Amino acid sequence: MDTFASMSIFRRVVETGSFSAVARETGLSQPTISKHVIALEERLSTRLLNRSTRQLNLTEAGKEHYEYCTRILDELAEAEASIGRGKSETAGTLRVGMPIVFGRLQVLPHLWAFMSAYPDLKLDLILDDHNTDLVKDGIDLVIRMGPMADSSLIAQQIGACDRVTVASPGYIATHG
C-alpha cells in the first residue's frame, strides 16, 4: 500500500475519530480504511490505535506517529504547491542563442511585446552565426538553421526557409 495514502487516512481517522467517517469522506470502503491503518501498524511493528466497538484511542506510539504524519503531509502539500506556483510563473533568466540576421529580422521586432507580457523574465539574447556549445555557454534555447550537428539535442522544427540566389544583371555580366 502507498505509505503516503496510509498516513493520510490514519491522520483523518485520528481527526474524525471514526473509520466509517473517513470511508464516507474518501469514498473508500470501511475495510479498506482499516487495511491502511493496519498496514501502517505492521510497517511500524506497533499498535497505533486501541479500537473498541464504540471508540478509538491513540496509543503513545499513535500520538507520536500522528504528529509526524501531520508534519510530513503538510510539508508535502506545501512543497507541491510551491512547485506548482513555480510552473505557472514565467520568471528568471532565459538565454537564447540564434543567428544574427534571424535575431535582427525575426526576433527584435517582437521583443518589446514579449518583454511586456513577461516582465519577470530576463531575456539574454546571444546573436552569433557560429554553433556555440550550449552547455558550456549556459544557453537554454537555441534557434538554428539547417541540419543539426548534435543529434543528442531535443529539436523541434519551427519553420522552413527557402534560399534563393540573386544577383544584379551587372554582376552576372562581370562575373558570369
CNS distance restraints for C-alpha pairs under 8 A (distance, minus, plus):
assign (resid   1 and name CA) (resid   5 and name CA) 7.77 0.50 0.50
assign (resid   1 and name CA) (resid   6 and name CA) 7.23 0.50 0.50
assign (resid   1 and name CA) (resid  36 and name CA) 7.19 0.50 0.50
assign (resid   1 and name CA) (resid  39 and name CA) 7.26 0.50 0.50
assign (resid   2 and name CA) (resid   6 and name CA) 6.24 0.50 0.50
assign (resid   3 and name CA) (resid   7 and name CA) 6.04 0.50 0.50
assign (resid   3 and name CA) (resid  40 and name CA) 7.48 0.50 0.50
assign (resid   4 and name CA) (resid   8 and name CA) 6.08 0.50 0.50
assign (resid   4 and name CA) (resid  73 and name CA) 7.68 0.50 0.50
assign (resid   5 and name CA) (resid   9 and name CA) 6.15 0.50 0.50
assign (resid   5 and name CA) (resid  36 and name CA) 7.80 0.50 0.50
assign (resid   6 and name CA) (resid  10 and name CA) 6.01 0.50 0.50
assign (resid   6 and name CA) (resid  36 and name CA) 4.86 0.50 0.50
assign (resid   6 and name CA) (resid  37 and name CA) 6.32 0.50 0.50
assign (resid   6 and name CA) (resid  39 and name CA) 7.47 0.50 0.50
assign (resid   6 and name CA) (resid  40 and name CA) 6.62 0.50 0.50
assign (resid   7 and name CA) (resid  11 and name CA) 6.09 0.50 0.50
assign (resid   7 and name CA) (resid  37 and name CA) 7.95 0.50 0.50
assign (resid   7 and name CA) (resid  40 and name CA) 7.46 0.50 0.50
assign (resid   7 and name CA) (resid  69 and name CA) 5.87 0.50 0.50
assign (resid   7 and name CA) (resid  73 and name CA) 7.91 0.50 0.50
assign (resid   8 and name CA) (resid  12 and name CA) 6.33 0.50 0.50
assign (resid   8 and name CA) (resid  69 and name CA) 7.32 0.50 0.50
assign (resid   8 and name CA) (resid  73 and name CA) 7.17 0.50 0.50
assign (resid   9 and name CA) (resid  13 and name CA) 6.13 0.50 0.50
assign (resid   9 and name CA) (resid  22 and name CA) 7.27 0.50 0.50
assign (resid   9 and name CA) (resid  33 and name CA) 6.82 0.50 0.50
assign (resid   9 and name CA) (resid  36 and name CA) 7.01 0.50 0.50
assign (resid   9 and name CA) (resid  37 and name CA) 7.32 0.50 0.50
assign (resid  10 and name CA) (resid  14 and name CA) 6.26 0.50 0.50
assign (resid  10 and name CA) (resid  36 and name CA) 7.44 0.50 0.50
assign (resid  10 and name CA) (resid  37 and name CA) 5.78 0.50 0.50
assign (resid  10 and name CA) (resid  66 and name CA) 7.58 0.50 0.50
assign (resid  11 and name CA) (resid  15 and name CA) 6.21 0.50 0.50
assign (resid  11 and name CA) (resid  66 and name CA) 6.14 0.50 0.50
assign (resid  11 and name CA) (resid  69 and name CA) 6.72 0.50 0.50
assign (resid  11 and name CA) (resid  70 and name CA) 6.81 0.50 0.50
assign (resid  12 and name CA) (resid  16 and name CA) 5.88 0.50 0.50
assign (resid  12 and name CA) (resid  17 and name CA) 7.92 0.50 0.50
assign (resid  12 and name CA) (resid  22 and name CA) 6.38 0.50 0.50
assign (resid  13 and name CA) (resid  17 and name CA) 5.37 0.50 0.50
assign (resid  13 and name CA) (resid  18 and name CA) 5.44 0.50 0.50
assign (resid  13 and name CA) (resid  19 and name CA) 5.71 0.50 0.50
assign (resid  13 and name CA) (resid  21 and name CA) 7.82 0.50 0.50
assign (resid  13 and name CA) (resid  22 and name CA) 6.15 0.50 0.50
assign (resid  14 and name CA) (resid  18 and name CA) 7.39 0.50 0.50
assign (resid  14 and name CA) (resid  58 and name CA) 7.65 0.50 0.50
assign (resid  14 and name CA) (resid  66 and name CA) 7.66 0.50 0.50
assign (resid  16 and name CA) (resid  21 and name CA) 6.74 0.50 0.50
assign (resid  16 and name CA) (resid  22 and name CA) 7.24 0.50 0.50
assign (resid  17 and name CA) (resid  21 and name CA) 7.99 0.50 0.50
assign (resid  17 and name CA) (resid  55 and name CA) 7.46 0.50 0.50
assign (resid  17 and name CA) (resid  56 and name CA) 6.20 0.50 0.50
assign (resid  18 and name CA) (resid  22 and name CA) 6.57 0.50 0.50
assign (resid  18 and name CA) (resid  55 and name CA) 7.89 0.50 0.50
assign (resid  18 and name CA) (resid  56 and name CA) 7.29 0.50 0.50
assign (resid  19 and name CA) (resid  23 and name CA) 6.21 0.50 0.50
assign (resid  19 and name CA) (resid  30 and name CA) 6.17 0.50 0.50
assign (resid  19 and name CA) (resid  33 and name CA) 6.44 0.50 0.50
assign (resid  19 and name CA) (resid  34 and name CA) 6.93 0.50 0.50
assign (resid  20 and name CA) (resid  24 and name CA) 6.21 0.50 0.50
assign (resid  20 and name CA) (resid  30 and name CA) 5.62 0.50 0.50
assign (resid  21 and name CA) (resid  25 and name CA) 6.09 0.50 0.50
assign (resid  22 and name CA) (resid  26 and name CA) 5.98 0.50 0.50
assign (resid  22 and name CA) (resid  30 and name CA) 7.91 0.50 0.50
assign (resid  22 and name CA) (resid  33 and name CA) 7.33 0.50 0.50
assign (resid  23 and name CA) (resid  27 and name CA) 5.61 0.50 0.50
assign (resid  23 and name CA) (resid  28 and name CA) 4.93 0.50 0.50
assign (resid  23 and name CA) (resid  29 and name CA) 5.43 0.50 0.50
assign (resid  23 and name CA) (resid  30 and name CA) 5.23 0.50 0.50
assign (resid  23 and name CA) (resid  33 and name CA) 6.35 0.50 0.50
assign (resid  24 and name CA) (resid  28 and name CA) 6.92 0.50 0.50
assign (resid  24 and name CA) (resid  29 and name CA) 7.84 0.50 0.50
assign (resid  28 and name CA) (resid  32 and name CA) 6.37 0.50 0.50
assign (resid  28 and name CA) (resid  33 and name CA) 6.87 0.50 0.50
assign (resid  29 and name CA) (resid  33 and name CA) 6.49 0.50 0.50
assign (resid  30 and name CA) (resid  34 and name CA) 6.25 0.50 0.50
assign (resid  31 and name CA) (resid  35 and name CA) 6.09 0.50 0.50
assign (resid  32 and name CA) (resid  36 and name CA) 6.38 0.50 0.50
assign (resid  33 and name CA) (resid  37 and name CA) 6.63 0.50 0.50
assign (resid  34 and name CA) (resid  38 and name CA) 6.14 0.50 0.50
assign (resid  35 and name CA) (resid  39 and name CA) 5.94 0.50 0.50
assign (resid  36 and name CA) (resid  40 and name CA) 6.43 0.50 0.50
assign (resid  37 and name CA) (resid  41 and name CA) 6.33 0.50 0.50
assign (resid  38 and name CA) (resid  42 and name CA) 6.09 0.50 0.50
assign (resid  39 and name CA) (resid  43 and name CA) 6.03 0.50 0.50
assign (resid  40 and name CA) (resid  44 and name CA) 6.12 0.50 0.50
assign (resid  41 and name CA) (resid  45 and name CA) 5.67 0.50 0.50
assign (resid  41 and name CA) (resid  46 and name CA) 5.31 0.50 0.50
assign (resid  41 and name CA) (resid  47 and name CA) 5.45 0.50 0.50
assign (resid  41 and name CA) (resid  48 and name CA) 6.19 0.50 0.50
assign (resid  42 and name CA) (resid  46 and name CA) 6.72 0.50 0.50
assign (resid  46 and name CA) (resid  61 and name CA) 7.33 0.50 0.50
assign (resid  47 and name CA) (resid  59 and name CA) 7.01 0.50 0.50
assign (resid  47 and name CA) (resid  61 and name CA) 7.20 0.50 0.50
assign (resid  47 and name CA) (resid  62 and name CA) 7.12 0.50 0.50
assign (resid  48 and name CA) (resid  58 and name CA) 6.01 0.50 0.50
assign (resid  48 and name CA) (resid  59 and name CA) 5.38 0.50 0.50
assign (resid  48 and name CA) (resid  60 and name CA) 7.61 0.50 0.50
assign (resid  48 and name CA) (resid  61 and name CA) 5.78 0.50 0.50
assign (resid  48 and name CA) (resid  62 and name CA) 3.88 0.50 0.50
assign (resid  48 and name CA) (resid  63 and name CA) 7.61 0.50 0.50
assign (resid  48 and name CA) (resid  65 and name CA) 7.69 0.50 0.50
assign (resid  49 and name CA) (resid  56 and name CA) 6.42 0.50 0.50
assign (resid  49 and name CA) (resid  57 and name CA) 5.58 0.50 0.50
assign (resid  49 and name CA) (resid  58 and name CA) 4.62 0.50 0.50
assign (resid  49 and name CA) (resid  59 and name CA) 5.57 0.50 0.50
assign (resid  49 and name CA) (resid  62 and name CA) 6.14 0.50 0.50
assign (resid  50 and name CA) (resid  56 and name CA) 5.78 0.50 0.50
assign (resid  50 and name CA) (resid  57 and name CA) 5.09 0.50 0.50
assign (resid  50 and name CA) (resid  58 and name CA) 6.22 0.50 0.50
assign (resid  50 and name CA) (resid  59 and name CA) 6.60 0.50 0.50
assign (resid  51 and name CA) (resid  55 and name CA) 6.22 0.50 0.50
assign (resid  51 and name CA) (resid  56 and name CA) 4.81 0.50 0.50
assign (resid  51 and name CA) (resid  57 and name CA) 6.61 0.50 0.50
assign (resid  52 and name CA) (resid  56 and name CA) 6.45 0.50 0.50
assign (resid  58 and name CA) (resid  62 and name CA) 5.10 0.50 0.50
assign (resid  58 and name CA) (resid  63 and name CA) 5.84 0.50 0.50
assign (resid  59 and name CA) (resid  63 and name CA) 6.19 0.50 0.50
assign (resid  60 and name CA) (resid  64 and name CA) 6.37 0.50 0.50
assign (resid  61 and name CA) (resid  65 and name CA) 6.01 0.50 0.50
assign (resid  62 and name CA) (resid  66 and name CA) 5.89 0.50 0.50
assign (resid  63 and name CA) (resid  67 and name CA) 6.38 0.50 0.50
assign (resid  64 and name CA) (resid  68 and name CA) 6.45 0.50 0.50
assign (resid  65 and name CA) (resid  69 and name CA) 5.99 0.50 0.50
assign (resid  66 and name CA) (resid  70 and name CA) 6.05 0.50 0.50
assign (resid  67 and name CA) (resid  71 and name CA) 6.24 0.50 0.50
assign (resid  68 and name CA) (resid  72 and name CA) 5.98 0.50 0.50
assign (resid  69 and name CA) (resid  73 and name CA) 5.86 0.50 0.50
assign (resid  70 and name CA) (resid  74 and name CA) 5.99 0.50 0.50
assign (resid  71 and name CA) (resid  75 and name CA) 6.13 0.50 0.50
assign (resid  72 and name CA) (resid  76 and name CA) 6.06 0.50 0.50
assign (resid  73 and name CA) (resid  77 and name CA) 6.15 0.50 0.50
assign (resid  74 and name CA) (resid  78 and name CA) 6.16 0.50 0.50
assign (resid  75 and name CA) (resid  79 and name CA) 6.05 0.50 0.50
assign (resid  76 and name CA) (resid  80 and name CA) 6.18 0.50 0.50
assign (resid  77 and name CA) (resid  81 and name CA) 6.13 0.50 0.50
assign (resid  78 and name CA) (resid  82 and name CA) 6.05 0.50 0.50
assign (resid  79 and name CA) (resid  83 and name CA) 6.16 0.50 0.50
assign (resid  80 and name CA) (resid  84 and name CA) 6.02 0.50 0.50
assign (resid  81 and name CA) (resid  85 and name CA) 6.12 0.50 0.50
assign (resid  82 and name CA) (resid  86 and name CA) 6.36 0.50 0.50
assign (resid  83 and name CA) (resid  87 and name CA) 6.51 0.50 0.50
assign (resid  84 and name CA) (resid  88 and name CA) 6.64 0.50 0.50
assign (resid  85 and name CA) (resid  89 and name CA) 6.46 0.50 0.50
assign (resid  86 and name CA) (resid  90 and name CA) 7.83 0.50 0.50
assign (resid  90 and name CA) (resid 118 and name CA) 6.58 0.50 0.50
assign (resid  90 and name CA) (resid 120 and name CA) 6.66 0.50 0.50
assign (resid  90 and name CA) (resid 121 and name CA) 6.23 0.50 0.50
assign (resid  91 and name CA) (resid 118 and name CA) 7.54 0.50 0.50
assign (resid  91 and name CA) (resid 119 and name CA) 7.91 0.50 0.50
assign (resid  91 and name CA) (resid 120 and name CA) 4.67 0.50 0.50
assign (resid  91 and name CA) (resid 121 and name CA) 4.41 0.50 0.50
assign (resid  91 and name CA) (resid 122 and name CA) 7.39 0.50 0.50
assign (resid  92 and name CA) (resid 120 and name CA) 6.62 0.50 0.50
assign (resid  92 and name CA) (resid 121 and name CA) 5.10 0.50 0.50
assign (resid  92 and name CA) (resid 122 and name CA) 5.95 0.50 0.50
assign (resid  93 and name CA) (resid 121 and name CA) 5.86 0.50 0.50
assign (resid  93 and name CA) (resid 122 and name CA) 4.55 0.50 0.50
assign (resid  93 and name CA) (resid 123 and name CA) 5.84 0.50 0.50
assign (resid  93 and name CA) (resid 124 and name CA) 7.02 0.50 0.50
assign (resid  94 and name CA) (resid 121 and name CA) 7.19 0.50 0.50
assign (resid  94 and name CA) (resid 122 and name CA) 6.25 0.50 0.50
assign (resid  94 and name CA) (resid 123 and name CA) 5.08 0.50 0.50
assign (resid  94 and name CA) (resid 124 and name CA) 6.03 0.50 0.50
assign (resid  94 and name CA) (resid 139 and name CA) 7.86 0.50 0.50
assign (resid  94 and name CA) (resid 140 and name CA) 6.28 0.50 0.50
assign (resid  94 and name CA) (resid 141 and name CA) 7.78 0.50 0.50
assign (resid  95 and name CA) (resid 123 and name CA) 6.16 0.50 0.50
assign (resid  95 and name CA) (resid 124 and name CA) 4.63 0.50 0.50
assign (resid  95 and name CA) (resid 125 and name CA) 5.98 0.50 0.50
assign (resid  95 and name CA) (resid 126 and name CA) 7.22 0.50 0.50
assign (resid  95 and name CA) (resid 138 and name CA) 7.24 0.50 0.50
assign (resid  95 and name CA) (resid 139 and name CA) 4.97 0.50 0.50
assign (resid  95 and name CA) (resid 140 and name CA) 5.24 0.50 0.50
assign (resid  95 and name CA) (resid 141 and name CA) 6.50 0.50 0.50
assign (resid  96 and name CA) (resid 123 and name CA) 7.46 0.50 0.50
assign (resid  96 and name CA) (resid 124 and name CA) 6.20 0.50 0.50
assign (resid  96 and name CA) (resid 125 and name CA) 5.02 0.50 0.50
assign (resid  96 and name CA) (resid 126 and name CA) 5.97 0.50 0.50
assign (resid  96 and name CA) (resid 139 and name CA) 5.95 0.50 0.50
assign (resid  96 and name CA) (resid 140 and name CA) 6.05 0.50 0.50
assign (resid  96 and name CA) (resid 141 and name CA) 4.81 0.50 0.50
assign (resid  96 and name CA) (resid 142 and name CA) 5.42 0.50 0.50
assign (resid  96 and name CA) (resid 143 and name CA) 7.68 0.50 0.50
assign (resid  97 and name CA) (resid 125 and name CA) 5.93 0.50 0.50
assign (resid  97 and name CA) (resid 126 and name CA) 4.48 0.50 0.50
assign (resid  97 and name CA) (resid 127 and name CA) 5.93 0.50 0.50
assign (resid  97 and name CA) (resid 128 and name CA) 7.05 0.50 0.50
assign (resid  97 and name CA) (resid 139 and name CA) 6.66 0.50 0.50
assign (resid  97 and name CA) (resid 141 and name CA) 6.38 0.50 0.50
assign (resid  97 and name CA) (resid 142 and name CA) 4.48 0.50 0.50
assign (resid  97 and name CA) (resid 143 and name CA) 6.19 0.50 0.50
assign (resid  98 and name CA) (resid 102 and name CA) 6.84 0.50 0.50
assign (resid  98 and name CA) (resid 103 and name CA) 6.21 0.50 0.50
assign (resid  98 and name CA) (resid 125 and name CA) 7.71 0.50 0.50
assign (resid  98 and name CA) (resid 126 and name CA) 6.37 0.50 0.50
assign (resid  98 and name CA) (resid 127 and name CA) 5.27 0.50 0.50
assign (resid  98 and name CA) (resid 128 and name CA) 6.14 0.50 0.50
assign (resid  98 and name CA) (resid 129 and name CA) 7.30 0.50 0.50
assign (resid  98 and name CA) (resid 142 and name CA) 5.72 0.50 0.50
assign (resid  98 and name CA) (resid 143 and name CA) 4.77 0.50 0.50
assign (resid  98 and name CA) (resid 144 and name CA) 6.18 0.50 0.50
assign (resid  99 and name CA) (resid 103 and name CA) 6.16 0.50 0.50
assign (resid  99 and name CA) (resid 127 and name CA) 5.50 0.50 0.50
assign (resid  99 and name CA) (resid 128 and name CA) 5.08 0.50 0.50
assign (resid  99 and name CA) (resid 129 and name CA) 4.67 0.50 0.50
assign (resid  99 and name CA) (resid 130 and name CA) 7.67 0.50 0.50
assign (resid  99 and name CA) (resid 143 and name CA) 7.32 0.50 0.50
assign (resid  99 and name CA) (resid 144 and name CA) 6.90 0.50 0.50
assign (resid 100 and name CA) (resid 104 and name CA) 6.20 0.50 0.50
assign (resid 100 and name CA) (resid 127 and name CA) 4.71 0.50 0.50
assign (resid 100 and name CA) (resid 128 and name CA) 5.46 0.50 0.50
assign (resid 100 and name CA) (resid 129 and name CA) 6.04 0.50 0.50
assign (resid 101 and name CA) (resid 105 and name CA) 5.98 0.50 0.50
assign (resid 102 and name CA) (resid 106 and name CA) 5.40 0.50 0.50
assign (resid 102 and name CA) (resid 107 and name CA) 6.94 0.50 0.50
assign (resid 103 and name CA) (resid 107 and name CA) 4.82 0.50 0.50
assign (resid 103 and name CA) (resid 108 and name CA) 6.03 0.50 0.50
assign (resid 103 and name CA) (resid 127 and name CA) 6.56 0.50 0.50
assign (resid 104 and name CA) (resid 108 and name CA) 5.35 0.50 0.50
assign (resid 104 and name CA) (resid 109 and name CA) 7.58 0.50 0.50
assign (resid 105 and name CA) (resid 109 and name CA) 6.94 0.50 0.50
assign (resid 106 and name CA) (resid 110 and name CA) 7.53 0.50 0.50
assign (resid 107 and name CA) (resid 111 and name CA) 6.19 0.50 0.50
assign (resid 108 and name CA) (resid 112 and name CA) 7.87 0.50 0.50
assign (resid 110 and name CA) (resid 114 and name CA) 6.33 0.50 0.50
assign (resid 111 and name CA) (resid 115 and name CA) 6.06 0.50 0.50
assign (resid 112 and name CA) (resid 116 and name CA) 6.08 0.50 0.50
assign (resid 113 and name CA) (resid 117 and name CA) 6.22 0.50 0.50
assign (resid 114 and name CA) (resid 118 and name CA) 6.34 0.50 0.50
assign (resid 115 and name CA) (resid 119 and name CA) 5.65 0.50 0.50
assign (resid 115 and name CA) (resid 121 and name CA) 7.25 0.50 0.50
assign (resid 128 and name CA) (resid 132 and name CA) 7.92 0.50 0.50
assign (resid 132 and name CA) (resid 137 and name CA) 7.28 0.50 0.50
assign (resid 133 and name CA) (resid 137 and name CA) 5.90 0.50 0.50
assign (resid 134 and name CA) (resid 138 and name CA) 5.75 0.50 0.50
assign (resid 134 and name CA) (resid 139 and name CA) 4.88 0.50 0.50
assign (resid 134 and name CA) (resid 140 and name CA) 7.28 0.50 0.50
assign (resid 134 and name CA) (resid 142 and name CA) 7.89 0.50 0.50
assign (resid 135 and name CA) (resid 139 and name CA) 6.48 0.50 0.50
assign (resid 144 and name CA) (resid 148 and name CA) 7.95 0.50 0.50
assign (resid 167 and name CA) (resid 171 and name CA) 6.25 0.50 0.50
assign (resid 167 and name CA) (resid 172 and name CA) 6.62 0.50 0.50
assign (resid 168 and name CA) (resid 172 and name CA) 6.43 0.50 0.50
assign (resid 169 and name CA) (resid 173 and name CA) 6.10 0.50 0.50
assign (resid 170 and name CA) (resid 174 and name CA) 6.19 0.50 0.50
assign (resid 171 and name CA) (resid 175 and name CA) 5.87 0.50 0.50
assign (resid 171 and name CA) (resid 176 and name CA) 7.45 0.50 0.50
assign (resid 172 and name CA) (resid 176 and name CA) 4.66 0.50 0.50
